[in-house]
Amino acid sequence: MNEQTLFDYFIMGWFVLAVIVFISLFFFVAPYGRHVQERWGPTVDNRNGWLIMEAMAPLVFAACFLLSSNPQTVATVTLLTMWEPHNIHH
């Protein structure tokens, strides 16, 4: 399976998931903010949840860059080393 096929499968999966979530939110109140309930499962501290959510962008970007079959040149490595600290500091 090449990268394009894998990407296409991920995109199709996200669209299917979006439709499922969109329809289900007409029937359930999302447990967020004032609607938080213990019966939905374990909760995550706000700060830790934000950290986990924001950590995905630099980690996935670095993994895709390092695992890619594209050549790693001085320019691309320079851009990676400039982008990563900028995205991590937020």
DSSP file (Angstrom, degrees, kcal/mol; ACC not computed):
  #  RESIDUE AA STRUCTURE BP1 BP2  ACC     N-H-->O    O-->H-N    N-H-->O    O-->H-N    TCO  KAPPA ALPHA  PHI   PSI    X-CA   Y-CA   Z-CA
    1    1 A M              0   0    0      0, 0.0     2,-0.1     0, 0.0     0, 0.0   0.000 360.0 360.0 360.0 127.3    0.0    0.0    0.0
    2    2 A N     >  -     0   0    0      1,-0.1     4,-2.1     4,-0.0     5,-0.2  -0.329 360.0 -99.4 -89.0 176.0    1.5    3.3   -1.0
    3    3 A E  H  > S+     0   0    0      1,-0.2     4,-2.6     2,-0.2     5,-0.2   0.869 119.6  53.8 -64.4 -38.5    1.2    6.6    0.8
    4    4 A Q  H  > S+     0   0    0      2,-0.2     4,-2.5     1,-0.2    -1,-0.2   0.907 109.4  47.6 -65.0 -41.6   -1.5    8.0   -1.4
    5    5 A T  H  > S+     0   0    0      2,-0.2     4,-2.3     1,-0.2    -1,-0.2   0.922 112.7  48.9 -65.3 -43.8   -3.8    5.0   -0.8
    6    6 A L  H  X S+     0   0    0     -4,-2.1     4,-2.3     2,-0.2    -2,-0.2   0.918 111.7  49.8 -60.6 -44.1   -3.2    5.1    2.9
    7    7 A F  H  X S+     0   0    0     -4,-2.6     4,-2.5     1,-0.2    -2,-0.2   0.921 109.5  51.4 -60.2 -45.2   -4.0    8.8    2.9
    8    8 A D  H  X S+     0   0    0     -4,-2.5     4,-2.5     1,-0.2    -1,-0.2   0.898 109.6  49.9 -60.7 -41.0   -7.2    8.2    0.9
    9    9 A Y  H  X S+     0   0    0     -4,-2.3     4,-2.4     2,-0.2    -1,-0.2   0.904 110.5  50.0 -64.4 -41.1   -8.3    5.6    3.4
   10   10 A F  H  X S+     0   0    0     -4,-2.3     4,-2.4     2,-0.2    -2,-0.2   0.922 111.4  48.6 -62.3 -43.8   -7.7    7.9    6.3
   11   11 A I  H  X S+     0   0    0     -4,-2.5     4,-2.2     2,-0.2    -2,-0.2   0.929 112.1  48.1 -63.8 -45.1   -9.7   10.7    4.7
   12   12 A M  H  X S+     0   0    0     -4,-2.5     4,-2.2     1,-0.2    -1,-0.2   0.899 111.5  51.6 -61.9 -39.8  -12.6    8.4    3.9
   13   13 A G  H  X S+     0   0    0     -4,-2.4     4,-2.6     1,-0.2    -1,-0.2   0.900 108.6  50.1 -63.4 -41.1  -12.5    7.1    7.4
   14   14 A W  H  X S+     0   0    0     -4,-2.4     4,-2.5     2,-0.2    -1,-0.2   0.887 110.0  50.8 -66.1 -38.0  -12.6   10.6    8.9
   15   15 A F  H  X S+     0   0    0     -4,-2.2     4,-2.0     2,-0.2    -2,-0.2   0.916 111.6  47.5 -64.6 -41.9  -15.6   11.5    6.6
   16   16 A V  H  X S+     0   0    0     -4,-2.2     4,-2.2     1,-0.2    -2,-0.2   0.929 113.1  48.5 -63.5 -45.0  -17.5    8.4    7.8
   17   17 A L  H  X S+     0   0    0     -4,-2.6     4,-2.7     1,-0.2     5,-0.2   0.891 108.9  54.1 -61.9 -39.5  -16.7    9.2   11.4
   18   18 A A  H  X S+     0   0    0     -4,-2.5     4,-2.7     1,-0.2    -1,-0.2   0.902 108.8  48.1 -62.4 -41.2  -17.8   12.8   11.0
   19   19 A V  H  X S+     0   0    0     -4,-2.0     4,-2.3     2,-0.2     5,-0.2   0.919 112.2  49.2 -65.8 -42.8  -21.2   11.6    9.6
   20   20 A I  H  X S+     0   0    0     -4,-2.2     4,-2.4     2,-0.2    -2,-0.2   0.931 114.6  44.1 -62.2 -46.1  -21.6    9.2   12.5
   21   21 A V  H  X S+     0   0    0     -4,-2.7     4,-2.0     2,-0.2    -2,-0.2   0.917 111.6  54.0 -66.2 -43.0  -20.8   11.8   15.1
   22   22 A F  H  < S+     0   0    0     -4,-2.7     4,-0.3    -5,-0.2    -2,-0.2   0.929 113.9  41.3 -57.1 -47.4  -22.9   14.5   13.4
   23   23 A I  H >< S+     0   0    0     -4,-2.3     3,-1.4     1,-0.2     4,-0.4   0.909 112.8  53.6 -68.4 -42.1  -26.0   12.2   13.5
   24   24 A S  H >X S+     0   0    0     -4,-2.4     4,-1.5     1,-0.3     3,-1.5   0.807  97.5  65.3 -66.2 -28.4  -25.3   10.9   17.0
   25   25 A L  T 3< S+     0   0    0     -4,-2.0    -1,-0.3     1,-0.3    -2,-0.2   0.623  91.1  64.8 -72.5  -9.9  -25.1   14.4   18.5
   26   26 A F  T <4 S+     0   0    0     -3,-1.4    -1,-0.3    -4,-0.3    -2,-0.2   0.710 112.9  33.9 -75.8 -20.1  -28.8   14.9   17.6
   27   27 A F  T <4 S+     0   0    0     -3,-1.5     2,-0.4    -4,-0.4    -2,-0.2   0.639 119.2  46.6-109.3 -20.3  -29.6   12.2   20.1
   28   28 A F  S  < S-     0   0    0     -4,-1.5     2,-0.6     3,-0.0    -1,-0.1  -0.943  73.7-126.3-127.4 145.9  -26.9   12.6   22.9
   29   29 A V        -     0   0    0     -2,-0.4    -3,-0.1    -3,-0.1    -4,-0.0  -0.814  36.3-119.4 -87.6 125.1  -25.6   15.6   24.7
   30   30 A A        -     0   0    0     -2,-0.6     2,-2.3    -5,-0.2     5,-0.2  -0.452  21.7-121.4 -67.0 131.3  -21.8   15.7   24.4
   31   31 A P        +     0   0    0      0, 0.0     2,-0.4     0, 0.0     5,-0.2  -0.460  68.2 124.6 -77.0  77.5  -20.2   15.5   27.8
   32   32 A Y    >   -     0   0    0     -2,-2.3     3,-1.8     4,-0.1     2,-0.3  -0.993  68.0 -21.6-138.2 141.7  -18.3   18.7   27.6
   33   33 A G  G >  S+     0   0    0     -2,-0.4     3,-1.3     1,-0.3     0, 0.0  -0.430 135.7   3.1  65.0-123.1  -18.1   21.8   29.8
   34   34 A R  G 3  S+     0   0    0     -2,-0.3    -1,-0.3     1,-0.3     0, 0.0   0.608 129.3  64.1 -74.0 -10.3  -21.2   22.0   32.0
   35   35 A H  G <  S+     0   0    0     -3,-1.8    -1,-0.3    -5,-0.2    -2,-0.2   0.312  70.1 135.1 -94.4   8.3  -22.5   18.7   30.6
   36   36 A V    <   -     0   0    0     -3,-1.3     2,-0.4    -5,-0.2    -4,-0.1  -0.353  30.4-179.3 -62.0 132.5  -19.7   16.6   32.0
   37   37 A Q    >   -     0   0    0     -6,-0.1     3,-1.1     1,-0.1     4,-0.2  -0.991  33.8-136.3-135.3 143.4  -20.9   13.4   33.6
   38   38 A E  G >  S+     0   0    0     -2,-0.4     3,-1.5     1,-0.2    -1,-0.1   0.759  98.8  70.8 -68.7 -25.0  -19.0   10.6   35.3
   39   39 A R  G 3  S+     0   0    0      1,-0.3    -1,-0.2    -3,-0.0    -3,-0.0   0.651  85.4  68.2 -70.8 -12.7  -21.0    7.9   33.6
   40   40 A W  G <  S-     0   0    0     -3,-1.1    -1,-0.3     1,-0.3    -2,-0.2   0.577 115.4 -97.6 -80.5  -9.6  -19.3    8.7   30.2
   41   41 A G    <   -     0   0    0     -3,-1.5    -1,-0.3    -4,-0.2    -4,-0.1  -0.731  66.8 -15.2 123.2-173.5  -16.0    7.4   31.5
   42   42 A P        -     0   0    0      0, 0.0     2,-0.2     0, 0.0    -3,-0.0  -0.321  62.0-136.9 -67.3 145.9  -12.9    8.8   33.0
   43   43 A T        -     0   0    0     -7,-0.0     2,-0.4    -2,-0.0    -5,-0.0  -0.652   8.2-137.5 -99.6 159.9  -12.2   12.5   32.7
   44   44 A V        -     0   0    0     -2,-0.2     5,-0.0     2,-0.0     0, 0.0  -0.938  28.0-104.2-117.2 138.3   -9.0   14.2   31.8
   45   45 A D     >  -     0   0    0     -2,-0.4     4,-2.9     1,-0.1     5,-0.2  -0.301  32.7-119.5 -56.8 142.8   -7.6   17.3   33.5
   46   46 A N  H  > S+     0   0    0      1,-0.2     4,-2.3     2,-0.2     5,-0.2   0.897 111.7  47.1 -55.1 -45.2   -8.1   20.3   31.3
   47   47 A R  H  > S+     0   0    0      2,-0.2     4,-2.2     1,-0.2    -1,-0.2   0.917 114.5  45.8 -66.2 -43.8   -4.4   21.1   31.0
   48   48 A N  H  > S+     0   0    0      2,-0.2     4,-2.5     1,-0.2     5,-0.2   0.888 111.9  52.2 -67.3 -38.4   -3.4   17.5   30.3
   49   49 A G  H  X S+     0   0    0     -4,-2.9     4,-2.4     2,-0.2    -2,-0.2   0.915 110.5  47.7 -62.3 -43.1   -6.2   17.2   27.7
   50   50 A W  H  X S+     0   0    0     -4,-2.3     4,-2.6    -5,-0.2     5,-0.2   0.912 111.7  50.7 -63.7 -42.5   -5.0   20.4   25.9
   51   51 A L  H  X S+     0   0    0     -4,-2.2     4,-1.7     2,-0.2    -2,-0.2   0.917 112.3  45.9 -62.7 -44.3   -1.4   19.1   26.0
   52   52 A I  H  X S+     0   0    0     -4,-2.5     4,-0.8     2,-0.2    -1,-0.2   0.917 113.9  49.2 -64.6 -43.4   -2.3   15.7   24.5
   53   53 A M  H >< S+     0   0    0     -4,-2.4     3,-0.6     1,-0.2     4,-0.4   0.923 116.0  41.4 -63.0 -45.4   -4.5   17.4   21.8
   54   54 A E  H >< S+     0   0    0     -4,-2.6     3,-0.5     1,-0.2    -1,-0.2   0.726 103.9  67.2 -77.6 -21.6   -1.9   19.9   20.8
   55   55 A A  H 3X S+     0   0    0     -4,-1.7     4,-1.8    -5,-0.2     5,-0.2   0.744  86.1  71.9 -71.0 -21.8    1.0   17.4   20.9
   56   56 A M  H <X S+     0   0    0     -4,-0.8     4,-2.9    -3,-0.6     5,-0.4   0.880  89.6  58.4 -64.0 -38.2   -0.4   15.5   17.9
   57   57 A A  H <> S+     0   0    0     -3,-0.5     4,-2.2    -4,-0.4     5,-0.2   0.955 111.9  36.6 -61.7 -54.0    0.4   18.1   15.3
   58   58 A P  H  > S+     0   0    0      0, 0.0     4,-2.2     0, 0.0    -1,-0.2   0.877 119.6  49.8 -68.4 -33.5    4.2   18.3   15.8
   59   59 A L  H  X S+     0   0    0     -4,-1.8     4,-2.3     2,-0.2    -2,-0.2   0.935 114.4  42.6 -69.3 -45.3    4.6   14.6   16.5
   60   60 A V  H  X S+     0   0    0     -4,-2.9     4,-2.8    -5,-0.2     5,-0.2   0.903 114.5  51.7 -68.3 -39.8    2.7   13.5   13.5
   61   61 A F  H  X S+     0   0    0     -4,-2.2     4,-2.2    -5,-0.4    -2,-0.2   0.933 112.4  45.4 -61.5 -45.8    4.4   16.1   11.3
   62   62 A A  H  X S+     0   0    0     -4,-2.2     4,-2.6     2,-0.2    -2,-0.2   0.898 113.6  49.8 -65.0 -40.4    7.8   14.9   12.4
   63   63 A A  H  X S+     0   0    0     -4,-2.3     4,-2.5     2,-0.2    -2,-0.2   0.925 111.9  47.5 -64.8 -44.3    6.9   11.3   12.0
   64   64 A C  H  X S+     0   0    0     -4,-2.8     4,-0.9     1,-0.2    -1,-0.2   0.895 113.4  49.5 -63.2 -38.9    5.6   11.9    8.5
   65   65 A F  H  < S+     0   0    0     -4,-2.2     3,-0.4    -5,-0.2    -2,-0.2   0.936 115.4  41.8 -64.8 -46.4    8.7   13.8    7.6
   66   66 A L  H  < S+     0   0    0     -4,-2.6    -2,-0.2     1,-0.2    -1,-0.2   0.835 119.1  43.7 -72.9 -32.7   11.1   11.2    8.9
   67   67 A L  H  < S+     0   0    0     -4,-2.5    -1,-0.2    -5,-0.2    -2,-0.2   0.494  90.3 112.2 -90.8  -4.2    9.2    8.2    7.5
   68   68 A S     <  -     0   0    0     -4,-0.9     4,-0.1    -3,-0.4    -3,-0.0  -0.273  68.1-136.2 -69.7 154.4    8.5    9.8    4.1
   69   69 A S  S    S+     0   0    0      2,-0.1    -1,-0.1     3,-0.0     3,-0.1   0.477  73.8 108.1 -87.5  -2.6   10.2    8.5    1.0
   70   70 A N  S    S-     0   0    0      1,-0.1     2,-0.1    -5,-0.1    -2,-0.0  -0.436  83.5 -95.8 -72.0 149.1   10.9   12.0   -0.2
   71   71 A P        -     0   0    0      0, 0.0     2,-0.9     0, 0.0    -1,-0.1  -0.393  30.1-133.1 -67.4 141.5   14.6   13.1    0.0
   72   72 A Q        +     0   0    0     -2,-0.1     2,-0.2    -4,-0.1    -6,-0.0  -0.846  33.7 179.0 -97.5 107.2   15.6   15.0    3.1
   73   73 A T     >  -     0   0    0     -2,-0.9     4,-2.3     1,-0.1     5,-0.2  -0.463  45.0-100.5-100.8 174.6   17.6   18.0    1.9
   74   74 A V  H  > S+     0   0    0      1,-0.2     4,-2.3     2,-0.2     5,-0.2   0.890 122.6  52.7 -61.7 -39.3   19.2   20.8    3.9
   75   75 A A  H  > S+     0   0    0      2,-0.2     4,-2.4     1,-0.2    -1,-0.2   0.926 110.5  45.0 -64.9 -45.0   16.2   23.1    3.1
   76   76 A T  H  > S+     0   0    0      1,-0.2     4,-2.2     2,-0.2    -1,-0.2   0.889 114.2  48.7 -69.5 -37.2   13.5   20.6    4.3
   77   77 A V  H  X S+     0   0    0     -4,-2.3     4,-2.5     2,-0.2    -1,-0.2   0.892 111.1  51.6 -67.4 -38.0   15.4   19.8    7.5
   78   78 A T  H  X S+     0   0    0     -4,-2.3     4,-1.4    -5,-0.2    -2,-0.2   0.924 110.5  47.8 -62.8 -44.8   15.9   23.5    8.1
   79   79 A L  H  X S+     0   0    0     -4,-2.4     4,-2.5     1,-0.2    -2,-0.2   0.890 111.4  51.2 -64.1 -38.3   12.2   24.2    7.7
   80   80 A L  H  X S+     0   0    0     -4,-2.2     4,-2.6     1,-0.2    -2,-0.2   0.935 109.8  48.9 -62.8 -45.8   11.4   21.2   10.0
   81   81 A T  H  < S+     0   0    0     -4,-2.5    -1,-0.2     1,-0.2    -2,-0.2   0.745 115.1  45.7 -69.5 -21.3   13.7   22.6   12.7
   82   82 A M  H  X S+     0   0    0     -4,-1.4     4,-1.0    -5,-0.2    -1,-0.2   0.844 115.5  45.5 -83.5 -36.8   12.1   26.0   12.4
   83   83 A W  H  X S+     0   0    0     -4,-2.5     4,-2.5    -5,-0.2     5,-0.3   0.903 104.9  59.3 -75.6 -41.6    8.6   24.8   12.4
   84   84 A E  H  X S+     0   0    0     -4,-2.6     4,-2.5     1,-0.2     5,-0.2   0.937 107.5  42.9 -57.9 -53.3    8.7   22.3   15.3
   85   85 A P  H  > S+     0   0    0      0, 0.0     4,-1.9     0, 0.0    -1,-0.2   0.887 113.8  53.8 -62.3 -34.6    9.8   24.7   18.0
   86   86 A H  H  < S+     0   0    0     -4,-1.0     4,-0.4     1,-0.2    -2,-0.2   0.919 113.9  40.8 -63.2 -42.4    7.3   27.3   16.7
   87   87 A N  H >< S+     0   0    0     -4,-2.5     3,-0.6     1,-0.2    -1,-0.2   0.837 113.4  54.0 -75.4 -32.5    4.4   24.8   16.9
   88   88 A I  H 3< S+     0   0    0     -4,-2.5    -2,-0.2    -5,-0.3    -1,-0.2   0.842  98.3  63.0 -71.1 -33.1    5.6   23.3   20.3
   89   89 A H  T 3<        0   0    0     -4,-1.9    -1,-0.2     1,-0.3    -2,-0.2   0.680 360.0 360.0 -71.1 -15.6    5.7   26.6   22.1
   90   90 A H    <         0   0    0     -3,-0.6    -1,-0.3    -4,-0.4    -2,-0.1   0.531 360.0 360.0 -68.4 360.0    2.0   27.3   21.8
